[in-house]
Structure formats: structure tokens, C-alpha cells
Amino acid sequence: MADIALSSSRRSFVMRYPSVVIFIGVLALFTIGVTILAEGFGIGVISTSFVKTLGKTLCLCLVALAMDLVWGYCGILSLGHMAFFGIGGYAIGMWLMYARTEIIVRESLVAAPLPPTPQEISDGIAGQIFGVVGASEFPPIWAFAHSLPLQLAAVVLVPGLIALVFGWLAFRSRVTGVYLSILTQAMTLALSLYLFQNDSGLRGNNGLSGLQNLPGLSDVPQSTISILFFWASALALGLGYVICAWMVSGKFGSVIRAIRDDEARVRFLGYSVEAYKLFIFSFTAVIAGIAGALYYPQAGIINPAEIAPIASIYLAVWVAIGGRGRLYGAVIGAAFVSLLSTWFTGGKAPDINLGFYTVQWVDWWTILLGLSFVAVTLFAPRGIGGLFDLISERRHPDRHGASLGPDPGALREKEADQ
Amino acid sequence: MSTLLEVSGVSVSFDGFKAINNLTFQIGDAEMRAVIGPNGAGKTTFMDIITGKTRPDSGSVLWGEKSVSLLSMSESRIAQEGIGRKFQRPTVFEDQSVADNLMLALKKERGPLSVLSFRPSTTDREKVVDLAEQIGLATALYRKSGELSHGQKQWLEIGMLLAQEPRLLLVDEPAAGMTPAEREHTTELLVEAAKTRAVVVVEHDMEFVRRLGCKVTVLHEGSVLAEGSLDHVTSDEKVIEVYLGR
């Protein structure tokens, strides 16, 4: 008996988690395939805008991975992770806008009789960027916008620190379950409403735009840039997947799943539940920030509406439809639903004429999504990821409807494995 | 024998109801103690206070050689100090295997970063296997603990408690729902554990208490009614009155 116990837990990480290898393989094949078919370096079957859509989708998969870690594994239903995603986008967007405007301003001042002073250049950039909100000076929040390394640091640090402070306040007071969800949603709403103001320093509802134009690379066509961002997104997703899989594979994963199912019991084992929650919450906020920083240069524009609570709710829906508590489920859910959403809302889905009423998918898609969410929650709690269980013949335990722990985030009977 | 835990003058009330009333209790560092008392005597609240789940209104709870106060510590900190608790209803992590449950409980660093980099050594795995053998679950190591029977879950929880290597074990009705043979095995485990550490057993079943063969503390309405050997307390007038309602 002892031999079995020792050998089976001594197998390597990859052997125990073959899904990691399969995932990386599929992602690599997908990346190569898109590269060959795209315009940038390939035969040009796929349009540049579609490459961008695919690249953005990979970023959404990455943030879904973060959501699965915090909700599927640790049981914290955060409705604020798209805010961290947006903050990452704003952080990189500030540099992109600043640096590109700087080039334009310098070019326009070349013809001037005297060489421009740094103050003139700075005023010129500020006038260009903030003209739309009736300001002409840089707000303090733009202090580091001239520096790419500092704004890249902000991509990681700002979401991480906000999550750390918010999480510390919330977890320390033992706010859990639906109350925590409401609190995270309130945070998201407050942030988005703040950014909508013109004097927030981030151009109010105009947001930041022209982010697809990389400073200094104006000669490089968008078809090439789109592929570069696609690669970067694929790389980030691949790395994120391996890191998350490694985290949940060992004892750490065991602790956070235990917290999800019964946090009081974990406390009596001597683990500081608050410290673990804070760690996971902040870590996933950082992942979300990085995903956002890769997403928005491909989207080209970011505005406060992107941070609105509904975005974070969609994120939870993707993870639920994909299958909570398994990493590939989150990725599949995000990819499937967001691509489908692009198709429906892009006006490409044919309208259905019922005679007395025409179903236009641009309007009806949200309702269809809502109904599928309810259906998945009720009838197929394992989501799309659960389809893989049909192959591997995994079944859920028969517990007569009892969840696997007393906490609200605990796995439900039909989500668990036998 | 030195004092490991000293609870003195502790009171706590919930909405005016005094669950614990000026309770004083001591236990040495290798001692077995049974705590008995009718329903509502405050047995569970007593354990809640020691483990940090409930903060008392007054009194002190001192721990160890240095007599540090447990009252300002969090539950997890108290557990790290070496106080393990088994609940009345078995609470194990049902979605995880028996081995994972034991590995979680094994005495190790508890911080997130050290847990993140933790990979079990051969010694750790052997400890888990040994524990599983002690609690009769060696053949169920890789089964999900949710599949186990009620009695097996009770044992798994006792095994997790032993894995923590606590200096004080608080055990709430360990024999509930067990067959006579299982009870006997549980008695052995507890008596064995009490050789090296303090064990407090809360129990209703007098026969089980008799088999433990230890000093008994009788609680009633939140304070100690009597203390001594089982024969001593069962012949006490006040105890008979409380238990038999005379």
C-alpha cells in the first residue's frame, strides 16, 4: 500500500496534469495556424481585423483564467475583475497616447523658427490629448506617462495594490459570499463612474483612443502589428495557464479549494484564510491587469464603459458556461461565448423572421446569453468543460443534492468528481 | 506535570443568556480529561472560546509555559500554537482525497508562500500513510473523503488532528454514530494520544467516558459543577440532581 501511495504522488507535474500539455499544444497549433492564414506573415486568408478579434479573445481567456482561480478554486465570486482588466488597459493606453502624440507634436514644431522648449512640447501634447475635455494641462495621474517601463510597472502594480487594499479591508472583516460580490461590484461601479467624469484626468467618457498605433512603428502595417500582438497574447495565455495550473496542482491548490468549500475548518487547521484570499485576489488582479494591457492596444480604444459592472458579470458568465473549477473550462467558456457574442452583435447572424416579429440578434443576443447561463447553471453545472468528462468517463458523486461544503461558494454536487 | 491551559473566570453571554458563567478550568500537558454535562451546559461554547471562535466578555485564557493569552489571537494563530479541534459533526474536505486531507493537516509552515513552494518529501508521504493506517483508512488513501462512511469521516478527522501534532486536542463527541468496535478503536487512539499531549473529550456517553478512565469535569449552566473521577462525580448529589432532574 505504501508503495502505491509513494509512487502515485511522485509522478511529475506534467504527468499528473496532462491537460496542461494538451492545452499548450492546442494553443501552439492555433497560433501557428492563424499566423499562416493571416496577412502579416502568411497567405492572407484571415483579415487583420479578425486577427485582432482572435488576439483579443486570447486576452479574455487569460482574464477568465484569473476569474476561475479566484472564483472556481477559491470560491470568491468577484464581480470586479474586469475593472482590473480595464486599469491595465488604461495604464498602457496612457503611454501609447502620450508617446504617439509627442511624435506628432514634435513633427508639427519642426517648422518653427526656434527649436521648441520641453515646456512647449509638453503643453502641445497636453493640448492635443485633453482638448476634448476642455483642459490643456497634464493631471498628476499622467506623471509617468512618458515612460514605458513605468507604465508597464503600473499595469501590474496598480491593479495589484488596489486589490490588496480592497481585499485587506473586505477579507479582514470576514465579508463573504454574496456580500463580497456586491462589494466588489460597488467598487467597480464607483471606479467606472469616477472615470466618466471629465476631470478624472483620463478624458472622461472619451476614454483613450488610437491605441492601435504604436509610437515609432507608424511604418509597420497593422497586419504585422496585429500578428505581433496575437503572439504576445498567446504567449501570455500559455504562461498564465502553466502558472495557474502549477499553483492549483499542489498543496496550495488543496488549501484554496478547502477554503472554497469550508473556510472555518481551514482556520482551525491553522491556515490564515484571509492571507490566502488576499494573495489569490491580488494575484488574479495582476493577471487581469496584464490581460487588459494586451487587449486594449488591439481594441484601439478604452473608455469607462468597459469597466462597468456588466463586464465583470459577463466574465463570471463565461467561466460558469465554460465550467467552473477547471482551468480549461474557463478558457473554453471565454473563447466560445465572446466569439459567439462578436458574431451575433456584429450583425452577421441572420435575422429570424417570425412573420409577426423579426428577431434581430444584435438585440436578442443578450437574452439568449442570459437564458443559456440559467440553463447551464440549472442543467449542466459543469458547463462546456463537462463535455470532456464524457470522454474520460468522470462522473459526479451521488450526494442526494448536498454540496461539498457548507460555504456559499462550495462546489455543488453536479460540479464535483466522484 | 505543568499546566498547559488555564481558563479562569471566563464568562460569555449571548443576548443576555449566560452561556458560560465564571468558568475555571485547568489541564496539564499530558492529561486526558472528559467534559460531560447536559444539553446547554456550555460544552461547545467552552471549546469555541479556547479555539478563538467566540470572544468571552470577561476572564482569561492562558496557554503554555509562558502563559500567553489566547484571547487576542485569531483562530488560525491559536491552531498554529498547537490546539487542534474535532467537531461534533465530522468536517473533512469532501471534494479532496483522504491523502490530501491528511497532507493539509500535517504540521508544516502555514503561510501562503511556503505552501506555494511546498512539495511533499518522502518523510511527509510516509507520515500520511502511517496516519492512514492508524485510522484504518490505508486502503482508502485516494478515495474522495466525501465517499467515506460517517464513522470513517470521524476517524479521518481524528487522523487530521493527530497530523497537526497539537499539544492540546479538543474532541467533541468522537464516538457519536460509531459501532462498539469502532468506539473501542477510538478509545485506544485517544488514550494513546493522551500519553504525549493533553486531550479534552466532550462526551454524553457515560460508558465511553468510563473506558477513557480519566478525570471528569461536569459542566452545568456554564460553570463547573463537579470535578474528579467518574465514580466521584456520579455519586455527587448535585450532579445526580442535574442529570436525573430530581
Interface residues (C-beta under 8 A of the other chain):
Chain A: M1 A2 I4 A5 L6 S8 S9 R10 M247 G250 K251 F252 S254 V255 R257 A258 D261 D262 A264 R265 R267 F268 L269 G270 Y271 S272 V273 A275 Y276 F279 P397 R399 L404 G405 L411 A416 D417 Q418
Chain B: T51 K53 S74 E75 S76 R77 A79 Q80 G84 R85 F87 T91 F93 E94 D95 Q96 A99 D100 M103 L104 A105 R110 G111 P112 V115 L116 F118 R119 P120 T122 R125 E126 V128 V129 A132 E133 A138 T139 L141 Y142 K144 G146 E147 M160 Q164
